[in-house]
């Protein structure tokens, strides 16, 4: 849901509407904290829900315990994601980098101590994540409060923030659907592996595959976040030519990252499994999956960047429909068919979901290529300024004409 700020804050900053910028961020914090309560309730009964769905009781119990201990992290994450979009929309990347590196140095020994020294196991890992998130929130909050760079856009908790809740929700729900439909499809893949023969092996290997692709995905996701910032800022400022240039640069960077990442992984295929397990059965299975992972990395890189462009231009609703069709109409049914009916097990499940990613990349590419960026810039300017501000509307049209002339 915080992805809505990539549209609202990014375009407001480009249009120099700084008071709205802070109000949008405050509105997001309030809305997301409220959303955390029903999610927490769901996590509280996660073990019972998994058993009811037919999952292994021992795995369900471990997942339930982990989910409950992760609840404090959920609330910290809600605030953190709002702050991340706040800084991202202003291209203030250094504070986030310093904060992330600092808390990472604290997180590793803290996670080790809680997990092994205090023998809390998975619960200790979950608690460490929560502490890390809140430390990030404190650092970024203090930076926002006292930094001169945030003087114009500083978040203030006033009643004006509530005025924008409806507008925030209008972008937040498609943003949530856009990401959750994609992420949930991969989680469902691991869920389905629990019904395969030798479920522990299949679930372990698919979890390794998911962890690997997710970790590498953060690189193109970062490129997509940069593209989202540039696209939203330029659209808010009415510079649609600069928007097209930002889109082109982001796609080229995604292609380069995909080539490097997939090549490196393929070269390490014989030993890569040992990063997760010492069991030869698991390592050999992971080796068989690596070629499929390399293809997934290439597709994920393109999708990560194109999704960022969609968020920056405020078209999360279109991307949500694409994800729904690609994964739930094609990807998951094909995965179940290959995994169970054709007995390809984990490979079949992954091939199915990879097909869904390929369709997602194809449709998002077509949408981006066929976009009229001048029209999107006009929409962004109209969205940012008040409907009754006729002068600003006239200035917007004048700016469009001047941009064409230049």
C-alpha positions as CSV (number, residue, x, y, z in Angstrom):
1,X,0.0,0.0,0.0
2,X,2.9,2.3,0.6
3,X,3.6,2.2,-3.1
4,X,0.8,4.9,-3.5
5,X,3.3,7.4,-2.1
6,X,5.6,6.8,-5.1
7,X,2.9,8.3,-7.2
8,X,1.5,11.0,-4.8
9,X,4.7,12.1,-3.2
10,X,6.8,11.8,-6.3
11,X,4.5,13.9,-8.4
12,X,3.9,16.4,-5.6
13,X,7.6,16.9,-5.2
14,X,8.1,17.4,-9.0
15,X,5.3,20.0,-9.0
16,X,6.8,21.7,-5.9
17,X,3.7,21.2,-3.8
18,X,5.6,20.5,-0.6
19,X,2.8,20.9,1.9
20,X,0.9,18.1,0.2
21,X,4.1,16.0,0.2
22,X,4.2,15.9,4.0
23,X,0.5,15.4,4.3
24,X,0.5,12.4,2.0
25,X,3.3,10.8,4.1
26,X,1.5,11.4,7.4
27,X,-1.7,10.0,5.8
28,X,0.1,6.9,4.8
29,X,1.5,6.3,8.3
30,X,-1.9,6.5,9.8
31,X,-3.6,4.4,7.3
32,X,-1.0,1.6,7.3
33,X,-0.8,1.4,11.1
34,X,-4.6,0.8,11.1
35,X,-4.2,-1.9,8.5
36,X,-1.7,-3.7,10.7
37,X,-4.3,-4.7,13.3
38,X,-6.4,-7.1,11.1
39,X,-3.1,-8.5,9.6
40,X,-1.8,-9.1,13.2
41,X,-5.0,-11.0,14.0
42,X,-4.5,-13.2,10.9
43,X,-0.9,-13.9,11.9
44,X,-2.0,-14.8,15.5
45,X,-4.0,-17.8,14.2
46,X,-1.6,-18.7,11.3
47,X,-0.7,-22.1,12.7
48,X,-4.4,-23.2,12.9
49,X,-5.1,-21.8,9.5
50,X,-2.2,-23.8,8.0
51,X,-3.3,-27.0,9.7
52,X,-6.8,-26.4,8.5
53,X,-5.5,-26.0,4.9
54,X,-3.8,-29.5,5.2
55,X,-0.2,-28.5,5.8
56,X,2.2,-30.5,7.9
57,X,1.5,-29.8,11.7
58,X,5.1,-29.4,12.6
59,X,5.8,-26.9,9.8
60,X,2.5,-25.1,10.6
61,X,3.4,-24.8,14.3
62,X,6.8,-23.3,13.5
63,X,5.3,-20.9,10.9
64,X,2.7,-19.8,13.5
65,X,5.2,-19.1,16.2
66,X,7.4,-17.2,13.8
67,X,4.3,-15.1,12.6
68,X,3.3,-14.1,16.1
69,X,6.9,-13.0,17.0
70,X,7.0,-11.0,13.7
71,X,3.9,-8.9,14.7
72,X,6.0,-6.0,16.2
73,X,8.0,-5.9,13.0
74,X,4.8,-5.5,11.0
75,X,4.0,-2.1,12.7
76,X,7.6,-0.9,12.4
77,X,7.6,-1.9,8.7
78,X,4.4,0.1,8.1
79,X,6.1,3.3,9.4
80,X,9.4,2.4,7.7
81,X,7.9,2.0,4.3
82,X,6.2,5.3,4.5
83,X,9.5,7.0,5.4
84,X,11.4,5.1,2.7
85,X,9.0,6.5,0.1
86,X,9.2,10.0,1.7
87,X,13.0,10.0,1.2
88,X,12.9,8.2,-2.1
89,X,10.6,10.7,-3.7
90,X,13.1,13.5,-2.9
91,X,16.1,11.5,-4.1
92,X,17.5,11.5,-0.5
93,X,19.1,8.1,-0.8
94,X,22.2,8.6,1.4
95,X,20.3,8.8,4.7
96,X,18.5,5.5,3.9
97,X,21.8,3.9,2.9
98,X,23.6,4.9,6.1
99,X,20.6,3.8,8.2
100,X,20.4,0.4,6.4
101,X,24.1,-0.3,6.7
102,X,24.2,0.8,10.4
103,X,21.2,-1.4,11.5
104,X,22.5,-4.3,9.4
105,X,25.7,-4.3,11.4
106,X,23.6,-4.4,14.5
107,X,21.1,-6.9,13.1
108,X,23.6,-9.7,12.3
109,X,25.0,-10.1,15.9
110,X,21.6,-9.5,17.4
111,X,19.9,-12.1,15.2
112,X,22.7,-14.6,16.1
113,X,22.4,-13.9,19.8
114,X,18.6,-14.3,19.9
115,X,18.5,-17.3,17.6
116,X,21.5,-19.3,18.9
117,X,22.8,-17.8,22.2
118,X,19.4,-17.4,23.8
119,X,18.2,-20.5,21.9
120,X,15.0,-18.8,20.7
121,X,15.3,-20.3,17.2
122,X,13.0,-18.9,14.5
123,X,11.3,-16.7,17.1
124,X,14.6,-15.0,17.9
125,X,15.1,-14.3,14.2
126,X,11.6,-12.7,14.0
127,X,12.2,-10.5,17.0
128,X,15.6,-9.4,15.6
129,X,13.8,-8.3,12.4
130,X,11.3,-6.2,14.5
131,X,14.1,-4.5,16.4
132,X,15.9,-3.7,13.2
133,X,12.9,-2.2,11.6
134,X,12.2,0.1,14.6
135,X,15.8,1.2,14.8
136,X,15.5,2.2,11.1
137,X,12.4,4.1,11.9
138,X,14.0,6.0,14.7
139,X,17.1,7.0,12.7
140,X,15.1,8.1,9.6
141,X,12.5,9.9,11.8
142,X,15.3,11.9,13.6
143,X,16.9,12.7,10.3
144,X,13.6,14.0,8.9
145,X,13.0,16.0,12.0
146,X,16.3,17.8,12.2
147,X,17.8,17.8,8.7
148,X,17.7,21.0,6.7
149,X,17.2,18.9,3.5
150,X,13.7,18.0,4.8
151,X,12.7,21.4,5.9
152,X,10.1,22.1,3.1
153,X,8.6,18.6,3.2
154,X,8.7,17.8,6.9
155,X,5.9,15.5,8.1
156,X,3.6,17.2,10.6
157,X,0.7,15.3,12.2
158,X,-2.2,17.7,11.6
159,X,-5.8,17.2,10.6
160,X,-4.9,18.1,7.0
161,X,-3.5,14.6,6.7
162,X,-6.9,13.0,7.1
163,X,-8.2,15.0,4.1
164,X,-6.0,12.9,1.7
165,X,-6.9,9.5,3.1
166,X,-9.5,8.8,0.4
167,X,-7.0,9.8,-2.4
168,X,-4.3,7.7,-0.7
169,X,-6.5,4.6,-0.5
170,X,-7.4,5.1,-4.2
171,X,-3.8,4.4,-5.2
172,X,-2.9,2.2,-2.2
173,X,-5.3,-0.6,-2.9
174,X,-4.1,-1.1,-6.5
175,X,-0.5,-0.8,-5.3
176,X,-1.1,-3.5,-2.7
177,X,-2.9,-5.7,-5.2
178,X,-0.1,-5.1,-7.8
179,X,2.6,-6.4,-5.4
180,X,0.6,-8.9,-3.3
181,X,-0.8,-10.7,-6.3
182,X,2.7,-11.3,-7.5
183,X,4.3,-12.1,-4.2
184,X,1.4,-14.3,-3.0
185,X,1.7,-16.4,-6.1
186,X,5.3,-17.4,-5.2
187,X,4.3,-18.1,-1.6
188,X,1.5,-20.3,-2.9
189,X,4.1,-22.2,-4.8
190,X,5.8,-23.1,-1.6
191,X,2.4,-23.9,-0.1
192,X,1.6,-26.3,-3.0
193,X,4.9,-28.0,-2.5
194,X,3.7,-29.2,0.8
195,X,1.3,-31.5,-1.0
196,X,4.0,-33.1,-3.1
197,X,5.7,-36.5,-2.2
198,X,8.7,-35.8,0.1
199,X,7.1,-32.5,1.0
200,X,10.0,-31.4,3.3
201,X,12.5,-31.7,0.5
202,X,10.3,-30.0,-2.1
203,X,9.3,-27.2,0.3
204,X,13.0,-26.7,1.3
205,X,14.3,-26.4,-2.3
206,X,11.5,-24.1,-3.4
207,X,12.0,-21.9,-0.4
208,X,15.7,-21.7,-1.3
209,X,14.7,-20.8,-4.9
210,X,12.3,-18.2,-3.7
211,X,14.8,-16.7,-1.2
212,X,17.5,-16.6,-4.0
213,X,15.3,-14.9,-6.6
214,X,13.9,-12.5,-4.0
215,X,17.3,-11.5,-2.8
216,X,18.6,-10.8,-6.3
217,X,15.3,-9.1,-7.2
218,X,16.1,-6.3,-4.8
219,X,18.7,-5.1,-7.3
220,X,16.2,-4.5,-10.2
221,X,13.7,-3.4,-7.6
222,X,16.1,-0.6,-6.6
223,X,16.5,0.3,-10.2
224,X,12.7,0.3,-10.5
225,X,12.5,2.6,-7.4
226,X,14.9,5.0,-9.0
227,X,12.8,4.9,-12.2
228,X,9.7,5.5,-10.2
229,X,11.2,8.5,-8.6
230,X,12.4,10.0,-11.8
231,X,9.2,9.3,-13.7
232,X,6.9,10.7,-10.9
233,X,9.1,13.8,-10.4
234,X,9.3,14.6,-14.1
235,X,5.6,13.9,-14.7
236,X,4.8,16.2,-11.8
237,X,7.0,18.9,-13.3
238,X,5.5,18.3,-16.7
239,X,8.7,17.2,-18.3
240,X,7.5,14.2,-20.4
241,X,10.6,14.1,-22.6
242,X,12.8,13.6,-19.5
243,X,10.3,10.9,-18.4
244,X,10.9,8.9,-21.6
245,X,14.6,9.1,-21.2
246,X,14.4,7.8,-17.6
247,X,12.3,4.9,-18.8
248,X,14.8,4.0,-21.5
249,X,17.8,4.2,-19.1
250,X,16.1,2.0,-16.5
251,X,15.3,-0.7,-19.0
252,X,18.9,-0.8,-20.2
253,X,20.2,-1.1,-16.6
254,X,17.7,-3.9,-15.9
255,X,18.9,-5.9,-18.9
256,X,22.6,-5.5,-17.8
257,X,21.8,-6.6,-14.3
258,X,19.9,-9.6,-15.5
259,X,22.8,-10.7,-17.6
260,X,25.4,-10.3,-14.8
261,X,23.2,-11.9,-12.1
262,X,22.0,-15.0,-14.1
263,X,25.6,-15.6,-15.4
264,X,27.1,-15.5,-12.0
265,X,24.5,-17.8,-10.5
266,X,24.9,-20.3,-13.4
267,X,28.7,-20.4,-12.9
268,X,28.1,-21.3,-9.2
269,X,25.5,-23.9,-9.8
270,X,27.6,-26.8,-8.5
271,X,28.2,-25.3,-5.1
272,X,25.4,-22.8,-4.7
273,X,23.2,-25.2,-2.7
274,X,25.8,-25.4,0.1
275,X,25.0,-21.8,1.0
276,X,21.7,-23.1,2.4
277,X,22.2,-26.7,3.3
278,X,24.9,-29.4,3.8
279,X,22.5,-32.2,2.7
280,X,23.6,-33.6,-0.6
281,X,20.1,-34.3,-1.7
282,X,19.1,-30.7,-1.3
283,X,22.3,-29.4,-2.9
284,X,21.8,-31.6,-6.0
285,X,18.2,-30.6,-6.3
286,X,19.1,-26.9,-6.1
287,X,21.7,-27.5,-8.9
288,X,19.0,-28.9,-11.1
289,X,16.8,-25.8,-10.4
290,X,19.6,-23.2,-11.2
291,X,19.0,-23.0,-15.0
292,X,15.3,-22.2,-14.3
293,X,16.4,-19.6,-11.7
294,X,18.6,-17.9,-14.2
295,X,15.7,-17.4,-16.6
296,X,13.5,-16.2,-13.7
297,X,16.2,-13.6,-12.7
298,X,16.1,-12.2,-16.3
299,X,12.3,-11.9,-16.2
300,X,12.2,-10.5,-12.7
301,X,14.7,-7.8,-13.6
302,X,12.5,-6.5,-16.4
303,X,9.3,-6.8,-14.3
304,X,10.9,-5.0,-11.3
305,X,11.8,-2.0,-13.4
306,X,8.5,-1.9,-15.4
307,X,6.5,-2.1,-12.1
308,X,8.4,0.9,-10.7
309,X,7.6,2.8,-13.9
310,X,3.9,1.9,-13.4
311,X,4.0,3.1,-9.8
312,X,5.7,6.4,-10.7
313,X,3.1,7.1,-13.4
314,X,0.1,6.2,-11.1
315,X,-1.0,3.2,-13.1
316,X,-1.0,0.6,-10.4
317,X,-4.5,-0.5,-11.3
318,X,-3.5,-1.6,-14.8
319,X,-0.5,-3.5,-13.4
320,X,-2.7,-5.2,-10.8
321,X,-5.0,-6.5,-13.6
322,X,-1.9,-7.7,-15.5
323,X,-0.6,-9.6,-12.4
324,X,-4.0,-11.1,-11.8
325,X,-4.2,-12.5,-15.3
326,X,-0.6,-13.6,-15.6
327,X,-0.3,-15.4,-12.4
328,X,-3.8,-16.6,-11.4
329,X,-5.3,-17.3,-14.8
330,X,-2.1,-18.8,-16.3
331,X,0.9,-19.2,-14.0
332,X,-0.6,-21.0,-10.9
333,X,-3.0,-23.3,-12.9
334,X,-0.1,-24.3,-15.2
335,X,2.2,-24.8,-12.1
336,X,-0.3,-27.2,-10.5
337,X,-0.8,-29.1,-13.8
338,X,2.9,-29.6,-14.4
339,X,3.7,-30.3,-10.8
340,X,1.0,-32.8,-9.9
341,X,-0.6,-34.1,-13.1
342,X,2.6,-34.4,-15.2
343,X,4.6,-35.3,-12.0
344,X,7.4,-32.8,-12.6
345,X,7.2,-31.9,-8.9
346,X,9.1,-28.7,-7.9
347,X,10.4,-28.1,-11.4
348,X,6.9,-28.2,-12.8
349,X,5.7,-25.7,-10.1
350,X,8.5,-23.3,-10.9
351,X,8.1,-23.6,-14.7
352,X,4.4,-22.7,-14.3
353,X,5.0,-19.6,-12.2
354,X,7.9,-18.6,-14.5
355,X,5.5,-18.6,-17.4
356,X,3.3,-16.2,-15.4
357,X,6.2,-13.9,-14.9
358,X,7.0,-14.0,-18.6
359,X,3.4,-13.0,-19.5
360,X,3.6,-10.2,-16.9
361,X,6.8,-8.9,-18.4
362,X,5.3,-9.0,-21.9
363,X,2.2,-7.1,-21.0
364,X,4.0,-4.5,-18.9
365,X,6.5,-4.0,-21.8
366,X,3.7,-3.4,-24.2
367,X,1.9,-1.0,-21.9
368,X,5.1,1.0,-21.3
369,X,6.0,1.1,-25.0
370,X,2.5,2.4,-26.0
371,X,2.2,5.0,-23.3
372,X,1.6,8.6,-24.3
373,X,3.9,10.4,-21.8
374,X,2.7,13.9,-22.6
375,X,-0.9,12.8,-21.7
376,X,0.4,11.2,-18.5
377,X,2.2,14.5,-17.6
378,X,-1.0,16.5,-18.0
379,X,-2.9,14.0,-15.8
380,X,-0.2,14.2,-13.1
381,X,-0.3,18.0,-13.0
382,X,-4.1,18.0,-12.8
383,X,-3.9,15.5,-10.0
384,X,-1.4,17.5,-7.9
385,X,-3.1,20.9,-8.0
386,X,-6.4,21.6,-6.5
387,X,-9.4,21.2,-8.9
388,X,-10.5,24.8,-8.3
389,X,-7.1,26.3,-9.0
390,X,-7.8,27.5,-12.6
391,X,-4.6,29.4,-12.8
392,X,-2.5,26.3,-12.1
393,X,-4.4,24.4,-14.8
394,X,-3.7,27.1,-17.3
395,X,0.0,27.1,-16.3
396,X,0.0,23.3,-16.7
397,X,-1.2,23.6,-20.3
398,X,1.2,26.5,-21.0
399,X,4.1,24.3,-19.6
400,X,3.1,21.5,-21.9
401,X,3.2,23.8,-24.9
402,X,6.5,25.2,-23.9
403,X,7.9,21.7,-23.4
404,X,6.8,20.8,-27.0
405,X,8.4,24.0,-28.3
406,X,11.7,23.3,-26.5
